[in-house]
Structure formats: C-alpha cells, structure tokens
C-alpha cells in the first residue's frame, strides 16, 4: 500500500462514481479500477459495493476512509514541514554572544528582524566568552556566534567563517575627576598620554582577544599598562571607572552604559577599532543558519 492507493480510494469514496473520480485524479477509469481492486486484495476486504447503477462504501470502506484521510493529512503536513525546514522557516537556531554584543546595535536588530521574518524558528541564545563560542562552533553546539574581536575570527581557525557586521572605535572612559575629562569632547587623546594612569580592564580569562589587543596598543604607544583592577563584565568595569579606581579603553557602544561620573574621549587617529563578527562554520550550515547569515550579510555596512 502506498499513498497513491489512499488518494485513489479517497477520491472514489468521496465521488462514489468511477468516472468522476478518475477525472478528478487526472487518470482514465481502468487504472483507477485496477488500483482499487489491488487495494482490496491487499486489505482482504471489499471497500465498495459496485452495481451497474451505483457505487457505495461498505462498512469496511467507511472505517478505512477515516484512517486514509488521516494518513493523507499527515503526509501533507510532513511535506509542508519538510519544505519549510528546507527553506529555513522552522527549526532551531543556537546563537552565542559575548556580554557586550547586545550593546552594539547590530545584534538586537538582526535578531528582532529574524524573529519577525521567521517566527516559527526557535532561537536559543547563550551568553559566553569569545573562546568558548569558538569552541562550541567547532563542536557543533552553536550555529552562529556574535564575536567582538579586532580581526577576522577565521584567521584563528580556517574552519570558521565570519561576516563583519559592525566596526566601532575604541574610546577612553575616564572619571570626571581625571584631568583629560576636562578637555573638549572633540579633543582626541594620544594613547601615550595615558602611560602613567592605572587601568581597569577585562581579565585575560574574560576577554582574551580584547585583552591582547589592549596590551598590544599600549606596547605600540611605548608603555606597558598598569592594570589596577580586572573584571569580567563591561558594566563592572565602567562602574569602577565611575568610582575613580582607574580608566579603561573599550568599544564606543559601551557608552550605552550611562553613569553620571564617566566621560569618554576619542583616541588619536588612526583610532583603533573593535568589530562585531557573525561567525559560523565554513561548511555544513543548515537552511535556518543560512537564512540568518544572509540577513547578516545584507545588514553589514
């Protein structure tokens, strides 16, 4: 028995006329009669009472009709699900992100747009450190990751591909009591001017990539920074700046964490930058992942 048998049977059961049922199915009457006969032989039961004047369902036929309709409905639903899954309209998308990524406008915008376009895709969002995201992409535990790094993540591992979504300047975050906080907001600060300051920064564990960038920037400016306090979260670091514990250098989007006692100044040109990347495995992306990547590629500047 296959779905064709069920479709033929259902058409005849609803039309109760071989000619009309054959016309509805787009076949001639003899093949329809042959298939109904083959189905009855397989079931070991007569499904129709046939006379020269009429066709009627038997009791077995009436009971079988309900089941046949249910099977055909399920088959049609399975077809729809398969087609939608193939277009990336249903399923699950597992997204990793760093704690600061939502503060950059591109991540919330992409997720909001994707949810509107594909409401039946379940999004699983997980906050984690950059190196953890990289590992979970490689392990297959994440589909995409919002990484905040100065360089393309694919340079760290060729199995990873990435789309640069947004590039931000790094700014100096200062307490209002700092002498440089009294300069014009248009004033750009040379990094070497900060060589005697105490810094508050991400720990190496919490932000290895940005930590290394920070150390390298200071080294290029001719000094090694004095890090008086380390923290894991951006809001903690900015709070410590507000308390006068030190100064810090972070992405411009972190100005969205507004504290009254903190001001920002731009660094001298060429200003260093930090990018938000949409990272994924370079091969084997699911249709849902491909749809999200396409949205990201369309959104990049």
C-alpha positions in Angstrom: 0.0 0.0 0.0 1.3 3.5 -0.8 -0.1 7.0 -0.7 -1.3 6.7 -4.3 -3.7 3.9 -3.3 -5.1 6.0 -0.5 -5.6 9.0 -2.8 -7.4 6.9 -5.3 -9.5 5.3 -2.7 -10.4 8.6 -1.1 -11.3 10.2 -4.4 -13.7 7.4 -5.2 -15.1 7.3 -1.7 -16.0 11.0 -2.0 -17.2 10.9 -5.5 -18.9 7.5 -5.4 -18.5 7.4 -9.2 -15.6 5.9 -11.1 -15.8 8.4 -14.0 -15.8 11.5 -11.8 -13.1 10.1 -9.5 -10.9 9.3 -12.5 -11.4 12.7 -13.9 -10.6 14.3 -10.6 -7.4 12.3 -10.3 -6.4 13.0 -13.9 -6.3 9.4 -15.0 -8.5 7.1 -17.0 -11.1 4.8 -15.4 -9.4 1.4 -16.0 -6.3 2.2 -13.9 -8.5 3.5 -11.1 -10.5 0.3 -11.1 -7.3 -1.8 -11.1 -5.8 0.2 -8.2 -8.9 -0.1 -6.1 -9.1 -3.8 -6.8 -5.4 -4.2 -5.8 -6.0 -2.3 -2.6 -9.0 -4.5 -1.7 -6.9 -7.6 -2.3 -4.2 -6.3 0.0 -6.6 -5.5 2.7 -8.6 -8.7 2.3 -11.9 -6.7 2.4 -14.3 -5.1 -0.1 -14.3 -1.4 0.2 -17.1 -0.6 -2.2 -20.4 -2.2 -3.4 -20.5 -1.9 -7.1 -23.6 -2.2 -9.2 -24.4 -1.1 -12.7 -26.2 1.9 -11.2 -24.3 3.0 -8.2 -21.1 2.8 -6.1 -21.4 2.7 -2.3 -18.9 2.3 0.6 -19.1 -0.9 2.6 -18.7 -0.8 6.4 -15.0 -1.6 6.0 -14.8 1.2 3.4 -16.4 3.7 5.8 -14.0 2.8 8.6 -11.0 2.8 6.2 -11.9 6.2 4.8 -11.4 7.9 8.1 -7.9 6.3 8.5 -7.0 7.1 4.9 -7.9 10.7 5.3 -5.8 10.9 8.5 -2.8 9.4 6.8 -3.1 11.7 3.8 -3.4 14.7 6.1 -0.3 13.7 8.0 1.6 13.1 4.8 0.6 16.5 3.5 1.7 18.0 6.8 5.0 16.2 6.7 5.6 17.5 3.2 4.9 21.1 4.3 7.2 20.7 7.3 9.9 19.3 5.1 9.6 22.1 2.6 9.6 24.8 5.3 12.6 23.2 7.0 14.4 23.2 3.7 13.7 27.0 3.4 14.9 27.6 7.0 11.4 28.7 8.1 11.2 26.3 11.0 13.7 24.6 13.3 16.1 25.9 15.9 19.0 28.4 15.7 21.6 28.3 18.5 23.2 31.7 19.0 26.2 32.6 21.1 27.2 36.1 22.1 29.5 38.0 24.4 28.1 40.0 27.2 28.8 43.3 25.4 27.5 42.2 22.0 23.8 43.3 22.6 25.0 46.8 23.3 26.2 47.1 19.7 23.0 47.9 17.7 23.5 45.3 15.0 22.9 42.2 17.2 19.5 43.3 18.6 18.5 44.5 15.1 19.3 41.2 13.4 17.6 39.0 16.0 14.5 41.2 16.0 14.3 41.2 12.2 14.8 37.4 12.0 12.1 36.7 14.6 9.7 38.8 12.6 10.5 37.1 9.3 10.7 33.6 10.7 8.5 33.4 13.9 8.5 29.6 13.9 12.2 29.3 14.3 13.1 28.7 18.0 16.1 30.9 19.0 18.4 29.6 21.8 20.6 32.5 23.0 23.6 31.8 25.2 26.0 34.3 26.7 29.6 33.1 26.8 33.2 34.2 26.4 34.7 34.5 23.0 36.9 31.5 23.2 34.0 29.4 24.4 32.0 30.5 21.4 34.7 29.5 19.0 35.0 26.0 20.6 31.2 25.4 20.6 31.0 26.4 17.0 33.7 23.8 16.2 31.9 21.3 18.4 28.6 21.9 16.7 26.9 23.2 19.9 26.4 26.6 18.3 25.1 27.6 14.9 26.3 31.2 14.9 28.2 33.4 17.3 28.4 37.2 17.7 32.1 37.7 18.4 33.8 41.0 19.4 37.3 41.0 18.0 39.7 43.4 16.2 40.5 40.8 13.5 38.6 38.2 11.4 37.9 35.1 13.5 38.6 32.9 10.5 42.3 33.9 10.9 42.2 32.0 14.2 40.8 28.8 12.7 40.2 28.1 9.0 37.1 26.0 9.9 35.4 29.2 11.0 34.0 31.8 8.6 32.8 35.3 9.7 30.9 38.3 8.4 32.0 41.7 9.7 28.8 43.3 10.9 29.9 46.5 12.6 33.1 48.3 13.3 33.5 50.7 16.3 36.2 52.9 17.6 37.8 52.2 20.9 37.2 55.1 23.3 38.9 56.1 26.6 36.5 56.0 29.5 37.5 58.4 32.3 36.2 59.5 35.6 35.1 63.2 35.6 37.9 63.9 38.1 40.5 63.0 35.6 42.4 66.0 34.1 41.7 64.8 30.5 38.0 64.7 31.3 38.1 68.5 31.3 39.3 68.7 27.7 36.8 69.5 24.9 34.7 66.5 23.8 36.2 66.9 20.4 39.7 66.5 21.8 41.5 63.3 20.8 43.8 61.7 23.3 47.1 60.1 22.3 47.4 56.7 24.0 50.9 57.6 25.1 49.4 60.4 27.3 47.9 57.6 29.5 51.2 55.9 30.3 51.1 56.9 34.0 47.4 56.0 34.5 46.0 53.0 36.3 43.7 50.9 34.1 40.6 48.8 34.8 40.2 46.2 32.2 38.8 42.8 31.3 40.7 39.9 32.7 42.6 37.7 30.2 40.2 34.9 31.0 37.1 37.0 30.4 38.3 38.7 27.2 41.5 37.2 25.9 41.1 38.7 22.4 40.4 42.2 23.5 42.9 41.9 26.4 45.7 41.1 23.9 44.6 44.0 21.6 44.7 46.4 24.6 48.2 45.2 25.6 49.5 45.5 22.1 48.1 49.0 21.6 49.8 50.2 24.8 53.0 48.5 23.7 52.9 50.2 20.3 52.4 53.5 22.2 55.6 52.9 24.2 54.5 51.6 27.5 53.1 48.6 29.4 49.8 49.5 31.1 49.4 49.3 34.8 46.2 47.3 35.4 45.0 48.0 38.9 41.8 46.0 38.7 40.4 43.3 36.4 36.7 42.4 35.9 34.6 40.1 33.7 31.7 42.4 32.8 31.7 45.7 31.0 29.2 47.3 33.4 31.5 46.4 36.3 34.5 48.0 34.6 32.6 51.2 33.8 31.3 51.3 37.4 34.9 51.0 38.7 35.9 53.9 36.4 33.0 55.9 37.9 34.4 55.1 41.3 37.8 56.5 40.4 39.6 53.2 40.5 41.1 53.8 37.1 40.4 54.4 33.4 39.7 52.0 30.6 39.6 51.6 26.9 36.5 49.9 25.4 34.2 50.0 22.3 32.1 53.0 21.6 28.8 51.1 22.0 29.6 50.7 25.7 28.7 54.3 26.1 25.2 53.0 26.3 26.1 52.0 29.9 25.5 55.5 31.2 27.0 56.5 34.5 27.0 60.1 35.6 30.6 60.2 36.7 32.1 58.8 33.5 33.0 60.7 30.3 34.5 59.4 27.1 37.1 60.8 24.7 38.3 59.6 21.3 41.8 58.3 20.7 44.2 60.0 18.3 43.9 58.9 14.7 44.2 56.3 13.3 41.8 55.3 16.1 41.9 51.6 17.0 38.7 49.6 16.3 36.8 46.6 17.6 34.4 44.8 15.2 31.3 42.7 15.8 31.5 39.5 13.7 28.9 36.9 12.9 30.9 33.7 13.0 29.8 30.2 11.8 31.3 27.0 10.5 32.6 27.5 6.9 30.8 24.3 5.8 27.6 22.4 6.5 25.3 25.3 7.6 21.6 24.3 7.9 19.0 26.2 5.9 18.0 28.1 9.1 21.6 29.1 9.7 22.0 30.1 6.0 18.9 32.3 6.3 20.3 34.1 9.4 23.7 34.6 7.7 22.0 36.0 4.6 20.3 38.5 6.8 23.6 39.4 8.4 25.3 39.8 5.1 22.6 42.1 3.9 22.8 44.2 7.0 26.5 44.8 7.0 27.8 48.3 6.0 
